[in-house]
Amino acid sequence: MLKIINIAFTTGSVETYTVPSNIGSMAIHAADGDVIMTSEAGGDEWTIYEGEKESLNTRDISNEVIYFSGSTGTTLEIRLMKGVLS
């Protein structure tokens, strides 16, 4: 099963996303700009550059909150996968 979530950004705002407990893996894709990701408020930053895709094993971060920020017009696509092989 695949579920897609899109987060649109406004410059200066921080969006949060709680990783579901029943998901095996999560893929994220930055579109129309770079997205900064942190695992905690004010924590170490990881930049996902425009067009870049990252995958995360959610078994290690289940139920944790991830913080995202980006410039106005930037979108982050989150794809959640569960079921066979997840």
C-alpha positions as CSV (number, residue, x, y, z in Angstrom):
1,M,0.0,0.0,0.0
2,L,1.2,3.5,-0.8
3,K,0.1,6.7,0.7
4,I,1.3,10.1,-0.5
5,I,1.3,13.3,1.6
6,N,2.4,16.7,0.2
7,I,3.6,19.5,2.5
8,A,3.7,23.1,1.0
9,F,6.0,25.6,2.7
10,T,5.9,29.3,3.5
11,T,9.2,30.9,4.2
12,G,9.9,31.1,7.9
13,S,7.5,28.4,9.0
14,V,8.3,24.9,10.3
15,E,6.1,22.0,9.5
16,T,6.0,18.9,11.6
17,Y,5.3,15.3,10.7
18,T,4.9,12.4,13.1
19,V,6.2,9.1,11.6
20,P,3.4,6.5,11.8
21,S,4.1,3.3,13.8
22,N,2.6,1.0,11.2
23,I,4.8,2.0,8.2
24,G,7.8,0.1,7.0
25,S,9.5,2.7,5.0
26,M,9.2,6.4,4.0
27,A,10.5,8.2,1.0
28,I,10.8,12.0,0.8
29,H,11.2,14.2,-2.3
30,A,11.9,17.9,-2.4
31,A,10.3,19.8,-5.3
32,D,10.7,23.4,-6.4
33,G,13.3,24.2,-3.7
34,D,15.4,22.7,-0.9
35,V,13.9,21.4,2.3
36,I,15.7,21.3,5.6
37,M,14.9,18.4,7.9
38,T,15.7,17.9,11.6
39,S,14.8,15.1,14.0
40,E,14.2,17.5,16.9
41,A,13.4,21.2,17.2
42,G,16.8,23.0,16.9
43,G,18.6,19.7,16.2
44,D,21.2,18.9,13.5
45,E,19.9,19.8,10.0
46,W,19.9,17.6,6.9
47,T,19.2,19.4,3.6
48,I,17.2,17.6,0.9
49,Y,18.1,19.5,-2.3
50,E,15.5,20.2,-5.0
51,G,14.8,17.1,-7.0
52,E,16.6,14.9,-4.5
53,K,15.0,11.8,-2.9
54,E,15.7,10.2,0.4
55,S,14.4,7.1,2.0
56,L,14.1,6.4,5.7
57,N,13.7,3.1,7.6
58,T,10.8,4.1,9.8
59,R,11.2,1.1,12.1
60,D,14.0,3.1,13.8
61,I,12.0,6.4,14.0
62,S,8.5,5.2,14.5
63,N,6.3,7.7,16.4
64,E,9.0,10.4,16.3
65,V,8.4,13.9,15.1
66,I,10.4,15.2,12.1
67,Y,10.6,19.0,11.5
68,F,10.8,20.4,8.0
69,S,11.3,23.9,6.6
70,G,11.6,25.4,3.1
71,S,11.0,28.5,1.1
72,T,7.6,29.7,-0.2
73,G,6.7,27.6,-3.2
74,T,8.7,24.5,-2.1
75,T,6.9,21.2,-1.7
76,L,7.9,18.1,0.1
77,E,6.3,14.8,-1.0
78,I,6.2,12.0,1.6
79,R,5.5,8.5,0.4
80,L,4.6,6.0,3.0
81,M,4.8,2.3,2.2
82,K,3.5,-0.6,4.2
83,G,2.6,-4.2,3.5
84,V,4.7,-6.8,1.6
85,L,8.5,-6.2,2.1
86,S,8.1,-3.1,4.2
